[in-house]
Amino acid sequence: MRLPPEGARWFVRVRWIASSLVFLFTALANAVGVLPDARPHFVVGIGMLVYNAVFWWRQRRWGATQQNVDRHIAAQILCDIIALTCLLYFSDLPRNPFLFYYALPMIIAGMYLRGSAPIGFGILVTLVVGAIILLEHLDLLPRFPMHYSSEPPESLGGAYLWTLFLALSSSLWITLYFAVSIRMYVDRAHEEIRQKEKMVGIGQLVASIGHEIANPLDGVQNCLRRIGDRVKDDPHLVEYVKMMEEALERIEKTTKRVQSFARPRGLELQPTSVNAAVEAVLELIGLQRGDEIAVEIDLADVPLVEGDPYTLQEILFNLCMNAVAAMPNGGRLRLRTYVGSSDEMAGHVAIDVADTGAGIPRGQLEKIFEPFYTTRAESGGTGLGLALCRMLIAEMDGRIQVRSTLNVGTTFTVILHRIDPMGKPRTE
């Protein structure tokens, strides 16, 4: 997510206030004698007004593309750092209580700029402040001490200056780290919301298609029942009619499930057997896995989980079919259920779906759950299967993990919350 370009204009509006405060506080400090010579500060204040007027004028001419916004904000941050450095240098930088104002441009850089730009500004401030403190300590730069009392200020020792520099630099980098981390978190949250909105739209579309299927389906079922009544004397036709009725019932069940899926929280959580779900899926994939793929199952005596039986079958079926597709030349499909033993999986039941296919490159592991991302577009893959799986698992308050090694295979692990022996759901 990109923060809006209005931020660049907002900085300009705020800087008019900041420039006015520079003149106000400089005049007050000079009046009470804290700042013996206020002329450098007035010059810096005038410079702030000038470059702020330039930014204000350029904003009326620049195109609000993201590249222009980033350059505009970076230029403003650089000018503000230079102005702040001059104000602090001409007012006894090591003793100035406003020294930690450097955190403000770090926050702005961390929130608005991408790539290495925030790090660059952090390095710039650290080097500039460190150089001023060192050169003043070595008497290579003239000092501009402030007078908080009638006595002349004492010279600062090297230990204090180094401590001050370490405190300032560490606080700047911590501030920059948190600002960048918050921005990255907002970016991820926005991307997840965008993907969920896309999936909701797809779900609504599919639900409307399911509704269109359901209406004529009722008519076909009624007609088939009447045909069945007329052919009772022919056992072969009776068997065919029965097979068609079962097929229509499966279609009806699927359309109803699709319609309920489009509704928020359409799942009904209940005590669910993961072993029963695995066995049901094995029956479904029996005709589709081919003779060259061996299936191994390792079902432990695991407790019931919080889930939806039909949805869990849907998830496992999708994962198994992906595994079969990953082994076009044959291999081994392994399904395993077990109770988690690690701290991360304590109190959970896990289902592994493992294959011995080609594996997934490391660079693609973070993308496989994104909607419409597929590595099998040529064979009809839509890139929706894993995205739907993750969303459905999240609806059951679970999670999915993936491990993969090239030329060895891939393992997807579905992790769900167990139910206690009394059959009661867990309590947070």
LOTOR-193228 format. One record per residue (C-alpha): x, y, z; residue in one letter; residue number from 1. Coordinates in pm, whole numbers, plus 50000, padded with zeros to 5 digits. Layout:
BEGIN
c1 / c2 / c3 / aa / i
X / Y / Z / A / NUM
...
***
This chain:
BEGIN
c1 / c2 / c3 / aa / i
50000 / 50000 / 50000 / M / 1
50122 / 50348 / 49918 / R / 2
50045 / 50634 / 50150 / L / 3
49852 / 50905 / 49965 / P / 4
50037 / 51182 / 49780 / P / 5
49857 / 51432 / 50003 / E / 6
50132 / 51357 / 50253 / G / 7
50378 / 51567 / 50050 / A / 8
50138 / 51860 / 50060 / R / 9
50069 / 51807 / 50428 / W / 10
50442 / 51840 / 50504 / F / 11
50445 / 52178 / 50333 / V / 12
50147 / 52303 / 50533 / R / 13
50300 / 52185 / 50860 / V / 14
50636 / 52339 / 50771 / R / 15
50480 / 52689 / 50759 / W / 16
50393 / 52637 / 51127 / I / 17
50736 / 52493 / 51205 / A / 18
50909 / 52791 / 51043 / S / 19
50698 / 53032 / 51248 / S / 20
50789 / 52843 / 51567 / L / 21
51160 / 52870 / 51478 / V / 22
51132 / 53249 / 51469 / F / 23
50922 / 53257 / 51789 / L / 24
51150 / 53036 / 52000 / F / 25
51464 / 53199 / 51864 / T / 26
51334 / 53541 / 51965 / A / 27
51236 / 53417 / 52313 / L / 28
51572 / 53242 / 52367 / A / 29
51755 / 53555 / 52261 / N / 30
51540 / 53774 / 52485 / A / 31
51615 / 53572 / 52800 / V / 32
51983 / 53544 / 52715 / G / 33
51995 / 53168 / 52654 / V / 34
52092 / 53225 / 52292 / L / 35
52357 / 53498 / 52275 / P / 36
52358 / 53535 / 51896 / D / 37
52028 / 53463 / 51724 / A / 38
52126 / 53575 / 51376 / R / 39
52224 / 53228 / 51243 / P / 40
51887 / 53092 / 51356 / H / 41
51696 / 53370 / 51185 / F / 42
51894 / 53297 / 50868 / V / 43
51803 / 52928 / 50891 / V / 44
51438 / 53023 / 50953 / G / 45
51438 / 53241 / 50642 / I / 46
51595 / 52954 / 50448 / G / 47
51314 / 52723 / 50565 / M / 48
51055 / 52971 / 50443 / L / 49
51230 / 52997 / 50107 / V / 50
51262 / 52624 / 50034 / Y / 51
50912 / 52563 / 50167 / N / 52
50779 / 52825 / 49927 / A / 53
50964 / 52644 / 49646 / V / 54
50802 / 52314 / 49744 / F / 55
50461 / 52482 / 49763 / W / 56
50508 / 52629 / 49416 / W / 57
50632 / 52301 / 49265 / R / 58
50334 / 52112 / 49405 / Q / 59
50108 / 52309 / 49175 / R / 60
50305 / 52185 / 48874 / R / 61
50412 / 51829 / 48953 / W / 62
50224 / 51519 / 48843 / G / 63
50108 / 51311 / 49135 / A / 64
50274 / 50989 / 49020 / T / 65
50423 / 50773 / 49291 / Q / 66
50776 / 50838 / 49167 / Q / 67
50725 / 51214 / 49187 / N / 68
50568 / 51182 / 49531 / V / 69
50865 / 50981 / 49664 / D / 70
51117 / 51227 / 49517 / R / 71
50925 / 51523 / 49654 / H / 72
50907 / 51377 / 50004 / I / 73
51273 / 51269 / 49997 / A / 74
51377 / 51623 / 49897 / A / 75
51169 / 51771 / 50180 / Q / 76
51319 / 51530 / 50435 / I / 77
51672 / 51616 / 50318 / L / 78
51607 / 51991 / 50347 / C / 79
51453 / 51947 / 50692 / D / 80
51754 / 51745 / 50812 / I / 81
51991 / 52017 / 50687 / I / 82
51782 / 52291 / 50851 / A / 83
51755 / 52103 / 51182 / L / 84
52129 / 52033 / 51180 / T / 85
52206 / 52402 / 51131 / C / 86
51964 / 52510 / 51406 / L / 87
52116 / 52261 / 51651 / L / 88
52476 / 52337 / 51557 / Y / 89
52431 / 52710 / 51615 / F / 90
52273 / 52640 / 51954 / S / 91
52520 / 52407 / 52124 / D / 92
52425 / 52077 / 51963 / L / 93
52559 / 51845 / 52240 / P / 94
52362 / 52036 / 52509 / R / 95
52053 / 52117 / 52305 / N / 96
51744 / 51936 / 52440 / P / 97
51587 / 51943 / 52093 / F / 98
51857 / 51711 / 51961 / L / 99
51615 / 51418 / 51958 / F / 100
51394 / 51600 / 51708 / Y / 101
51594 / 51404 / 51451 / Y / 102
51346 / 51124 / 51522 / A / 103
51076 / 51318 / 51333 / L / 104
51232 / 51298 / 50983 / P / 105
51318 / 50934 / 51055 / M / 106
50951 / 50856 / 51119 / I / 107
50847 / 51037 / 50802 / I / 108
51112 / 50858 / 50595 / A / 109
51021 / 50519 / 50739 / G / 110
50649 / 50564 / 50674 / M / 111
50660 / 50720 / 50327 / Y / 112
50974 / 50605 / 50148 / L / 113
51049 / 50260 / 50006 / R / 114
51363 / 50063 / 49942 / G / 115
51691 / 50178 / 50091 / S / 116
51595 / 50549 / 50115 / A / 117
51501 / 50539 / 50489 / P / 118
51827 / 50356 / 50567 / I / 119
52017 / 50618 / 50371 / G / 120
51866 / 50903 / 50571 / F / 121
51943 / 50715 / 50894 / G / 122
52307 / 50680 / 50793 / I / 123
52320 / 51048 / 50689 / L / 124
52191 / 51176 / 51025 / V / 125
52415 / 50942 / 51223 / T / 126
52728 / 51048 / 51033 / L / 127
52647 / 51420 / 51041 / V / 128
52573 / 51432 / 51414 / V / 129
52871 / 51211 / 51494 / G / 130
53101 / 51431 / 51282 / A / 131
52983 / 51754 / 51450 / I / 132
53026 / 51611 / 51800 / I / 133
53373 / 51475 / 51717 / L / 134
53497 / 51790 / 51545 / L / 135
53371 / 52013 / 51828 / E / 136
53539 / 51788 / 52083 / H / 137
53866 / 51815 / 51890 / L / 138
53823 / 52194 / 51864 / D / 139
53817 / 52171 / 51486 / L / 140
53476 / 52341 / 51464 / L / 141
53372 / 52661 / 51641 / P / 142
53118 / 52610 / 51922 / R / 143
52806 / 52813 / 51986 / F / 144
52726 / 52743 / 52353 / P / 145
52392 / 52836 / 52507 / M / 146
52389 / 53013 / 52844 / H / 147
52141 / 52864 / 53088 / Y / 148
52309 / 53056 / 53374 / S / 149
52544 / 53347 / 53424 / S / 150
52843 / 53115 / 53455 / E / 151
53027 / 53011 / 53139 / P / 152
52938 / 52659 / 53026 / P / 153
53177 / 52381 / 53118 / E / 154
53344 / 52183 / 52844 / S / 155
53193 / 51841 / 52789 / L / 156
53405 / 51532 / 52838 / G / 157
53460 / 51269 / 52574 / G / 158
53273 / 51002 / 52773 / A / 159
52958 / 51217 / 52787 / Y / 160
52978 / 51301 / 52419 / L / 161
53016 / 50936 / 52319 / W / 162
52726 / 50840 / 52547 / T / 163
52514 / 51116 / 52397 / L / 164
52600 / 51002 / 52045 / F / 165
52519 / 50639 / 52123 / L / 166
52188 / 50735 / 52286 / A / 167
52089 / 50954 / 51994 / L / 168
52196 / 50714 / 51719 / S / 169
52033 / 50413 / 51886 / S / 170
51707 / 50602 / 51941 / S / 171
51709 / 50715 / 51576 / L / 172
51762 / 50364 / 51443 / W / 173
51502 / 50216 / 51679 / I / 174
51255 / 50481 / 51564 / T / 175
51338 / 50410 / 51201 / L / 176
51303 / 50035 / 51255 / Y / 177
50958 / 50068 / 51414 / F / 178
50839 / 50313 / 51149 / A / 179
50946 / 50082 / 50866 / V / 180
50803 / 49777 / 51044 / S / 181
50466 / 49946 / 51096 / I / 182
50456 / 50052 / 50732 / R / 183
50540 / 49698 / 50616 / M / 184
50272 / 49556 / 50845 / Y / 185
50018 / 49800 / 50700 / V / 186
50130 / 49699 / 50349 / D / 187
50073 / 49331 / 50425 / R / 188
49738 / 49396 / 50593 / A / 189
49621 / 49602 / 50298 / H / 190
49728 / 49332 / 50053 / E / 191
49543 / 49065 / 50251 / E / 192
49230 / 49280 / 50260 / I / 193
49255 / 49336 / 49886 / R / 194
49290 / 48964 / 49821 / Q / 195
48998 / 48882 / 50051 / K / 196
48780 / 49137 / 49875 / E / 197
48874 / 48973 / 49545 / K / 198
48786 / 48630 / 49681 / M / 199
48453 / 48758 / 49816 / V / 200
48368 / 48892 / 49471 / G / 201
48457 / 48558 / 49315 / I / 202
48248 / 48378 / 49577 / G / 203
47948 / 48595 / 49504 / Q / 204
47986 / 48530 / 49133 / L / 205
48012 / 48155 / 49184 / V / 206
47714 / 48164 / 49422 / A / 207
47502 / 48335 / 49158 / S / 208
47605 / 48067 / 48907 / I / 209
47512 / 47801 / 49162 / G / 210
47172 / 47962 / 49203 / H / 211
47117 / 47950 / 48827 / E / 212
47210 / 47581 / 48829 / I / 213
46987 / 47494 / 49125 / A / 214
46663 / 47615 / 48968 / N / 215
46664 / 47395 / 48653 / P / 216
46819 / 47114 / 48857 / L / 217
46498 / 47076 / 49057 / D / 218
46302 / 47036 / 48735 / G / 219
46543 / 46772 / 48603 / V / 220
46515 / 46574 / 48928 / Q / 221
46136 / 46578 / 48914 / N / 222
46135 / 46459 / 48553 / C / 223
46384 / 46184 / 48637 / L / 224
46161 / 46057 / 48919 / R / 225
45869 / 46027 / 48679 / R / 226
46087 / 45842 / 48429 / I / 227
46192 / 45609 / 48708 / G / 228
45830 / 45527 / 48783 / D / 229
45774 / 45430 / 48417 / R / 230
46074 / 45196 / 48381 / V / 231
46039 / 44989 / 48698 / K / 232
46007 / 44671 / 48491 / D / 233
46353 / 44711 / 48333 / D / 234
46631 / 44656 / 48596 / P / 235
46899 / 44804 / 48371 / H / 236
46707 / 45127 / 48321 / L / 237
46627 / 45140 / 48693 / V / 238
47001 / 45119 / 48767 / E / 239
47077 / 45397 / 48517 / Y / 240
46807 / 45619 / 48667 / V / 241
46946 / 45554 / 49015 / K / 242
47296 / 45653 / 48903 / M / 243
47162 / 45973 / 48746 / M / 244
46970 / 46058 / 49063 / E / 245
47284 / 46013 / 49272 / E / 246
47481 / 46232 / 49034 / A / 247
47214 / 46504 / 49049 / L / 248
47214 / 46486 / 49430 / E / 249
47590 / 46544 / 49430 / R / 250
47548 / 46842 / 49197 / I / 251
47274 / 46981 / 49420 / E / 252
47489 / 46938 / 49728 / K / 253
47780 / 47112 / 49557 / T / 254
47570 / 47409 / 49444 / T / 255
47426 / 47454 / 49793 / K / 256
47777 / 47435 / 49940 / R / 257
47901 / 47697 / 49694 / V / 258
47612 / 47927 / 49781 / Q / 259
47679 / 47894 / 50153 / S / 260
48050 / 47950 / 50093 / F / 261
47977 / 48295 / 49948 / A / 262
47818 / 48405 / 50275 / R / 263
48049 / 48539 / 50550 / P / 264
48125 / 48272 / 50810 / R / 265
47931 / 48023 / 50605 / G / 266
48101 / 47733 / 50783 / L / 267
47941 / 47553 / 51074 / E / 268
48214 / 47456 / 51320 / L / 269
48148 / 47125 / 51491 / Q / 270
48346 / 46830 / 51626 / P / 271
48510 / 46680 / 51317 / T / 272
48712 / 46365 / 51260 / S / 273
49018 / 46431 / 51049 / V / 274
49068 / 46058 / 50991 / N / 275
48717 / 46027 / 50848 / A / 276
48785 / 46324 / 50622 / A / 277
49108 / 46163 / 50496 / V / 278
48934 / 45832 / 50425 / E / 279
48653 / 46009 / 50238 / A / 280
48904 / 46196 / 50024 / V / 281
49090 / 45875 / 49943 / L / 282
48769 / 45736 / 49794 / E / 283
48729 / 46048 / 49581 / L / 284
49080 / 46047 / 49440 / I / 285
49090 / 45671 / 49384 / G / 286
48993 / 45698 / 49017 / L / 287
49205 / 46005 / 48945 / Q / 288
49547 / 45929 / 49085 / R / 289
49653 / 45674 / 48825 / G / 290
49830 / 45342 / 48868 / D / 291
50176 / 45498 / 48886 / E / 292
50107 / 45687 / 49211 / I / 293
50123 / 45491 / 49535 / A / 294
49915 / 45614 / 49826 / V / 295
50035 / 45572 / 50184 / E / 296
49826 / 45658 / 50488 / I / 297
49935 / 45690 / 50848 / D / 298
49633 / 45774 / 51060 / L / 299
49701 / 45812 / 51430 / A / 300
49438 / 45796 / 51703 / D / 301
49384 / 46172 / 51711 / V / 302
49108 / 46366 / 51889 / P / 303
48829 / 46550 / 51713 / L / 304
48895 / 46901 / 51589 / V / 305
48693 / 47218 / 51546 / E / 306
48598 / 47222 / 51181 / G / 307
48345 / 47160 / 50909 / D / 308
48359 / 46801 / 50774 / P / 309
48263 / 46885 / 50417 / Y / 310
48501 / 47182 / 50403 / T / 311
48788 / 46975 / 50543 / L / 312
48729 / 46715 / 50271 / Q / 313
48727 / 46996 / 50014 / E / 314
49063 / 47123 / 50140 / I / 315
49227 / 46781 / 50150 / L / 316
49090 / 46691 / 49808 / F / 317
49242 / 47008 / 49661 / N / 318
49579 / 46941 / 49824 / L / 319
49578 / 46578 / 49708 / C / 320
49492 / 46670 / 49350 / M / 321
49774 / 46927 / 49351 / N / 322
50008 / 46655 / 49475 / A / 323
49895 / 46418 / 49200 / V / 324
49947 / 46691 / 48939 / A / 325
50300 / 46746 / 49075 / A / 326
50387 / 46380 / 48996 / M / 327
50307 / 46333 / 48624 / P / 328
50558 / 46048 / 48601 / N / 329
50439 / 45875 / 48915 / G / 330
50549 / 45888 / 49276 / G / 331
50419 / 45852 / 49629 / R / 332
50132 / 46039 / 49795 / L / 333
50136 / 46020 / 50174 / R / 334
49862 / 46132 / 50410 / L / 335
49937 / 46142 / 50780 / R / 336
49746 / 46259 / 51087 / T / 337
49905 / 46323 / 51425 / Y / 338
49890 / 46538 / 51738 / V / 339
50139 / 46823 / 51743 / G / 340
50420 / 46785 / 51996 / S / 341
50618 / 47107 / 51952 / S / 342
50542 / 47424 / 52146 / D / 343
50402 / 47587 / 51834 / E / 344
50163 / 47297 / 51763 / M / 345
50075 / 47192 / 52118 / A / 346
49701 / 47135 / 52150 / G / 347
49658 / 47097 / 51773 / H / 348
49590 / 46815 / 51530 / V / 349
49791 / 46814 / 51207 / A / 350
49729 / 46657 / 50868 / I / 351
50024 / 46614 / 50631 / D / 352
49972 / 46582 / 50255 / V / 353
50312 / 46495 / 50108 / A / 354
50424 / 46411 / 49756 / D / 355
50750 / 46312 / 49590 / T / 356
50715 / 46555 / 49302 / G / 357
50954 / 46814 / 49163 / A / 358
50911 / 47049 / 49460 / G / 359
50853 / 47423 / 49470 / I / 360
51136 / 47677 / 49427 / P / 361
51204 / 47884 / 49737 / R / 362
51115 / 48206 / 49557 / G / 363
50765 / 48078 / 49482 / Q / 364
50677 / 47947 / 49830 / L / 365
50556 / 48288 / 49948 / E / 366
50341 / 48333 / 49636 / K / 367
50159 / 48001 / 49604 / I / 368
49876 / 48113 / 49833 / F / 369
49811 / 48430 / 49636 / E / 370
49490 / 48428 / 49429 / P / 371
49545 / 48361 / 49058 / F / 372
49910 / 48266 / 49107 / Y / 373
49968 / 47930 / 48938 / T / 374
50256 / 47733 / 48794 / T / 375
50018 / 47513 / 48592 / R / 376
49846 / 47767 / 48368 / A / 377
49913 / 47550 / 48061 / E / 378
49725 / 47256 / 48215 / S / 379
49426 / 47462 / 48322 / G / 380
49533 / 47576 / 48668 / G / 381
49349 / 47887 / 48788 / T / 382
49561 / 47974 / 49091 / G / 383
49255 / 47976 / 49319 / L / 384
49286 / 47635 / 49486 / G / 385
49548 / 47710 / 49750 / L / 386
49410 / 48059 / 49811 / A / 387
49069 / 47907 / 49883 / L / 388
49227 / 47640 / 50102 / C / 389
49405 / 47895 / 50317 / R / 390
49092 / 48107 / 50349 / M / 391
48876 / 47808 / 50444 / L / 392
49132 / 47687 / 50698 / I / 393
49142 / 48037 / 50847 / A / 394
48761 / 48025 / 50872 / E / 395
48808 / 47717 / 51091 / M / 396
49062 / 47912 / 51299 / D / 397
49345 / 47695 / 51173 / G / 398
49650 / 47749 / 50956 / R / 399
49841 / 47583 / 50675 / I / 400
50216 / 47542 / 50637 / Q / 401
50427 / 47423 / 50345 / V / 402
50773 / 47270 / 50319 / R / 403
50936 / 47185 / 49991 / S / 404
51267 / 47066 / 49856 / T / 405
51346 / 47069 / 49486 / L / 406
51353 / 46721 / 49328 / N / 407
51246 / 46568 / 49662 / V / 408
50888 / 46673 / 49717 / G / 409
50644 / 46901 / 49896 / T / 410
50450 / 46867 / 50220 / T / 411
50144 / 47073 / 50310 / F / 412
50041 / 47065 / 50675 / T / 413
49689 / 47160 / 50785 / V / 414
49681 / 47249 / 51156 / I / 415
49349 / 47262 / 51343 / L / 416
49249 / 47307 / 51708 / H / 417
49165 / 46988 / 51893 / R / 418
48858 / 46943 / 52110 / I / 419
48894 / 46823 / 52469 / D / 420
48780 / 46471 / 52564 / P / 421
48447 / 46606 / 52692 / M / 422
48369 / 46728 / 52340 / G / 423
48379 / 47095 / 52436 / K / 424
48556 / 47347 / 52216 / P / 425
48873 / 47502 / 52343 / R / 426
48849 / 47826 / 52540 / T / 427
49082 / 48115 / 52489 / E / 428
***
